[in-house]
Amino acid sequence: QDPKQQVYIYKCDGATIDVKGKVKSIVLDACVKTNILFDSAISTCEFVNCKRMKAQTRGLCPSFVIDKTDGIVVYLSEESLGTSFVTSKSSEMNVSFPDGQDQKETPIPEQFVHKLVNGSITSDVSDLYH
């Protein structure tokens, strides 16, 4: 229940973890088929080296970091609709969010088009996602 605490979860397989109260951040490392539910994270919820994950926030989480993770669905609350996603070396990422009375799910892009323009690299989401 202390908002200064960080939650670190390592090598869970097939677990469902429910974090009550507000925490500073949550990190899941090398987990497989693990579900994480949490009330609120002040800074971030991070996934590193994971496979087939699910995450759900009941409150606020301003940022999700997904690194070297294959297969994840993030369920956002109404309060977290403005969250940001930082991803690298990951695949099969989806985000589910409330849309009126319905729940909508959309993929997080994995493919980008990079171009050299006036000496700088520009990046755009591939046309596959439009």
C-alpha positions as CSV (number, residue, x, y, z in Angstrom):
1,Q,0.0,0.0,0.0
2,D,3.0,2.3,0.1
3,P,3.3,4.4,-3.1
4,K,7.1,4.4,-2.8
5,Q,7.3,0.6,-3.3
6,Q,8.3,-1.0,-6.5
7,V,7.0,-4.5,-7.4
8,Y,9.4,-6.8,-9.2
9,I,8.2,-10.2,-10.4
10,Y,10.7,-12.7,-11.8
11,K,10.2,-16.0,-13.8
12,C,6.6,-16.6,-13.0
13,D,4.8,-19.2,-15.2
14,G,1.1,-19.4,-15.4
15,A,0.4,-17.2,-12.5
16,T,-2.2,-14.5,-11.9
17,I,-1.0,-11.7,-9.6
18,D,-3.2,-9.0,-8.1
19,V,-1.4,-5.9,-6.8
20,K,-3.7,-3.9,-4.5
21,G,-3.2,-0.2,-3.8
22,K,-0.9,2.4,-5.5
23,V,2.8,1.4,-6.2
24,K,5.7,3.3,-7.7
25,S,6.2,0.9,-10.6
26,I,5.8,-2.8,-11.6
27,V,8.4,-4.9,-13.5
28,L,7.8,-8.4,-14.8
29,D,10.9,-10.1,-16.0
30,A,11.2,-13.5,-17.8
31,C,7.6,-14.4,-17.1
32,V,5.4,-16.7,-19.2
33,K,1.6,-16.9,-19.5
34,T,1.3,-14.6,-16.5
35,N,-1.6,-12.2,-15.7
36,I,-1.0,-9.0,-13.7
37,L,-3.9,-6.9,-12.4
38,F,-3.1,-3.7,-10.5
39,D,-4.9,-0.7,-9.1
40,S,-2.4,2.1,-10.0
41,A,1.3,2.6,-10.8
42,I,2.8,6.1,-10.4
43,S,5.4,5.7,-13.1
44,T,5.3,2.6,-15.3
45,C,4.4,-1.1,-15.7
46,E,7.3,-2.8,-17.5
47,F,7.6,-6.2,-19.3
48,V,11.1,-7.6,-20.1
49,N,11.8,-11.0,-21.7
50,C,8.2,-12.2,-21.3
51,K,5.8,-14.4,-23.4
52,R,2.0,-14.6,-23.6
53,M,1.3,-11.9,-21.0
54,K,-1.9,-10.0,-19.9
55,A,-1.9,-6.8,-17.9
56,Q,-4.9,-4.9,-16.6
57,T,-4.9,-1.6,-14.7
58,R,-8.0,-0.7,-12.7
59,G,-6.7,2.9,-12.2
60,L,-3.9,5.1,-13.5
61,C,-0.7,3.9,-15.2
62,P,0.9,6.6,-17.3
63,S,3.3,4.4,-19.1
64,F,3.9,0.8,-20.3
65,V,7.3,-0.4,-21.3
66,I,7.4,-3.6,-23.4
67,D,10.9,-4.9,-24.2
68,K,11.8,-8.3,-25.8
69,T,8.2,-9.6,-25.1
70,D,6.2,-11.8,-27.5
71,G,2.5,-11.8,-27.0
72,I,0.9,-9.3,-24.7
73,V,-2.5,-7.7,-24.2
74,V,-2.8,-4.6,-22.1
75,Y,-6.3,-3.8,-20.7
76,L,-6.6,-0.1,-19.9
77,S,-9.1,1.5,-17.5
78,E,-11.0,4.7,-18.4
79,E,-8.5,6.6,-16.2
80,S,-5.5,5.3,-18.2
81,L,-6.6,6.2,-21.7
82,G,-3.8,8.7,-22.1
83,T,-1.0,6.2,-21.3
84,S,2.1,5.9,-23.5
85,F,3.7,2.7,-24.8
86,V,7.4,2.3,-25.2
87,T,8.3,-0.9,-27.1
88,S,11.4,-2.6,-28.5
89,K,12.2,-6.0,-29.9
90,S,8.6,-7.2,-29.2
91,S,5.8,-8.8,-31.2
92,E,2.1,-9.6,-31.0
93,M,1.2,-6.6,-28.8
94,N,-2.4,-5.4,-28.4
95,V,-4.1,-2.8,-26.3
96,S,-7.8,-3.1,-25.1
97,F,-9.6,0.0,-23.9
98,P,-13.1,1.1,-23.1
99,D,-14.9,2.8,-26.0
100,G,-18.3,4.0,-24.7
101,Q,-20.2,0.9,-23.6
102,D,-17.9,-1.4,-25.6
103,Q,-14.3,-2.6,-25.2
104,K,-12.1,-2.1,-28.3
105,E,-8.8,-3.9,-29.0
106,T,-6.2,-2.6,-31.4
107,P,-2.6,-3.8,-32.3
108,I,0.5,-1.8,-31.2
109,P,2.5,-1.4,-34.4
110,E,5.6,-3.6,-34.9
111,Q,6.6,-2.5,-38.3
112,F,7.9,1.0,-39.3
113,V,9.1,2.7,-42.4
114,H,12.3,4.7,-41.9
115,K,13.6,7.3,-44.4
116,L,16.6,9.6,-44.6
117,V,15.2,13.1,-45.0
118,N,17.5,16.2,-45.1
119,G,20.2,14.3,-43.1
120,S,17.8,13.0,-40.4
121,I,16.0,9.7,-40.1
122,T,12.2,9.9,-40.0
123,S,10.0,7.0,-38.8
124,D,6.4,6.3,-39.7
125,V,4.1,3.4,-38.9
126,S,3.8,0.9,-41.8
127,D,0.7,1.1,-44.0
128,L,-0.2,-2.4,-42.6
129,Y,-1.7,-0.6,-39.6
130,H,-3.9,2.0,-41.4
